[in-house]
Amino acid sequence: MRIMRKNKTQPEEIPTSKEDEIFKLLTHQTRRNIIKVLGERDLTFSQIKRNLEIDSPTHSYHLKSMN
């Protein structure tokens, strides 16, 4: 996140917290769905993909972003 400080031309970087990272992670419905099905039971990559009816590249992308 960036904010402008008075009398400065450059924005100041505000460090993100772990909570910020979690909220950002949860902004996508696919990631929320993955968390939901994993909360119900342990599943393999293929089982999650089949359960949510998503393709492998999409599934891989979202799992990688959740790491």
C-alpha positions as CSV (number, residue, x, y, z in Angstrom):
1,M,0.0,0.0,0.0
2,R,1.2,3.5,-0.8
3,I,0.4,6.8,0.9
4,M,1.5,10.3,0.1
5,R,3.3,12.1,2.8
6,K,2.9,15.9,3.2
7,N,5.6,17.9,1.4
8,K,7.0,14.8,-0.3
9,T,6.8,13.8,-3.9
10,Q,7.6,10.1,-3.4
11,P,5.0,7.9,-1.8
12,E,5.9,6.1,1.5
13,E,5.8,2.3,1.4
14,I,3.7,0.8,4.2
15,P,4.8,-2.7,5.1
16,T,2.2,-5.3,4.7
17,S,1.3,-7.6,7.6
18,K,0.6,-11.3,7.6
19,E,-3.1,-10.4,8.0
20,D,-2.9,-8.2,4.9
21,E,-1.4,-11.2,2.9
22,I,-4.2,-13.5,4.2
23,F,-7.0,-11.1,3.2
24,K,-5.4,-10.6,-0.2
25,L,-5.2,-14.4,-0.6
26,L,-8.9,-14.7,0.2
27,T,-10.1,-12.2,-2.4
28,H,-10.3,-14.8,-5.1
29,Q,-13.3,-17.2,-5.0
30,T,-11.3,-20.2,-6.3
31,R,-8.9,-19.9,-3.3
32,R,-11.8,-19.7,-0.9
33,N,-13.3,-22.8,-2.5
34,I,-10.0,-24.7,-2.2
35,I,-9.7,-23.7,1.5
36,K,-13.4,-24.8,2.0
37,V,-13.0,-28.3,0.5
38,L,-9.7,-28.8,2.4
39,G,-11.4,-27.8,5.6
40,E,-13.8,-30.7,5.1
41,R,-11.3,-33.4,4.4
42,D,-7.8,-34.0,3.1
43,L,-7.6,-34.2,-0.7
44,T,-4.9,-34.7,-3.3
45,F,-4.2,-32.2,-6.1
46,S,-6.3,-34.3,-8.5
47,Q,-9.2,-34.6,-6.0
48,I,-9.4,-30.9,-5.4
49,K,-9.2,-30.2,-9.2
50,R,-12.0,-32.7,-9.9
51,N,-14.1,-31.6,-6.9
52,L,-14.0,-27.9,-7.9
53,E,-14.1,-28.7,-11.7
54,I,-11.1,-26.4,-12.5
55,D,-8.3,-27.0,-15.0
56,S,-4.8,-27.9,-13.9
57,P,-3.1,-24.5,-14.8
58,T,-5.8,-22.6,-12.8
59,H,-5.5,-25.0,-9.9
60,S,-1.7,-24.9,-9.9
61,Y,-1.7,-21.1,-10.0
62,H,-4.0,-20.7,-7.0
63,L,-2.2,-23.4,-5.0
64,K,1.2,-21.7,-5.7
65,S,-0.2,-18.3,-4.6
66,M,-1.4,-19.9,-1.4
67,N,2.0,-21.2,-0.5
